[in-house]
Amino acid sequence: MRQAVGRGRVPLFLTQGFLEDNTKPVASAWRFFNALGGRGHRAWYGQFDHIRGGEEESGDRRDLAGFHAEVMRFFDHHVRGVPLADAPVDRDPPIRVQTSDGSWRTERSWPPADVQPLRTTLTPGGRYEDTGLNRGTGEASLLPVGTDGLGAWTISPPLPHDAHYAGVPHASLQLAAARPGASLSVDVYDIAPDRRALLLSREASLVPADGRVELDLYGQDWKLPAGHRVGVRVGSADAEWWTPVGTQQTVTLVRGTVDLPFLRHRRTEAAALKRPKRLDTWLEDAPITVPQETIDAATAPGFTLPAAQTALPVPAGAPPANVPVGGPTARLTARISATARRRGSRVRRITVLGNAPRGARVTVALRRAGRVVATRRVSARVGAYRVTFRVRRAGRYAARVGARRGTLALTARTRAVRVR
């Protein structure tokens, strides 16, 4: 894959859901995109599952976050060859990221450049039974009651200030078991004061004969309020996510560390857009309840906590890392083309298309010899429009285009095209 990425010349537009249950947010997804380098690639990462970046749920035709308009600009320029003046993809940010409160921001890279991996030593000597009965989230309704606390926990004291978890965690473990092949999962949680714990990251493996396991966990972008705790659980495979082997043996955590990614600098950009339904169902259905006795026994005073975030520095002559480089603007473009008539037919087709503010009403007036010969009205639902006229007379045709949305009014003209 690394060789293929290095040879690639085609710009890529990638979407990845942090809550995806199909094409999962594994570490290789971020490594793949980051290995592409520059060359005009774009990415949307959000709190959704197997849907497009601008959708609230699968099949949603609304453009909730400007996603479709940005995709249209991307393909107009890179596929159809539309110049940047008419498809300004160079003004769109490289990456858009949606965090746990549903808000969107922009980044030049993800994981962001100011991520600080904080290493915590896991409490040694913890044990778990490889029964396959534990669950990672509350979405597993068929598992027995009382399985939420199963596993070897290491829990932080309450956070003294807000923190922002953003990136890919890494776990390094030495385990001991009577025989190889035991199920293993490593889970990272946001534990609220009421003991409800939301899964942030996870990954699974089988314990090898030497007991040595290195795991990159799923990526996530999540805000943890002050007073919440960070919990790390080592246990049998999450039964609602992976089919457990269930070797019915005791596994001991001999030693281990986990590197958790936290942002050094605050992100103040927060575009208030419609949140995907998957985020709301996750917040409602996914929490498990950690028993108070588990929290008391597993709290580690030496758990490495992030420092208070500082303001995002602004390099001289450059915008902050999370400020859009340009972005969608209120502009109207228009292009015209004509197709030759079919043999035996007197009808020619003239197409007028372009970009317009999303949701605007667009009026296209086709003119010949200075006179309007036809008019069409359409809606720019996804930030673009397209109108086709059928004409019978030869001559030079041009179009005048107007777009209105509320008090905003824009006009544009096309060049003339000759129809023979």
Helices and strands as residue ranges (DSSP letters): H 2-7, E 13-17, H 27-35, E 42-46, H 67-78, G 89-91, E 95-98, E 104-107, E 115-121, E 127-129, E 152-155, E 163-167, E 170-176, E 183-191, E 196-206, E 212-216, E 220-224, E 229-235, E 250-263, H 277-285, E 288-289, H 292-298, E 335-339, E 348-355, E 360-368, E 371-380, E 384-391, E 395-405, E 408-413, E 417-419
